[in-house]
Amino acid sequence: MLSGKDYIKKSLELNLFFGRIMKEHMIFMEAGLLIIDSTSVLGGDQLKVKGIFRG
C-alpha cells in the first residue's frame, strides 16, 4: 500500500507523462494539418497557449 506522499508523487509523475504524450501528439497533428484546416490549427495553438498540455 502506498503512503499518501508516495501516491501523490506517482500520480503527478503519471499526469506529467501523459501530458507530454498529448503535447507530442498535438505537435504531430498540427504539422500534418493542411492550411484549409486552419481552424483546427488555431484550436491547437489556443490549447498550447492556455497551458493545458504543459510539459
Secondary structure, 3 states (H helix, E strand, C coil): CCCHHHHHHHHHHHHHHHHHHHHHHHHHHHHHCCHHHHHHHHHHHHHHHHCCCCC
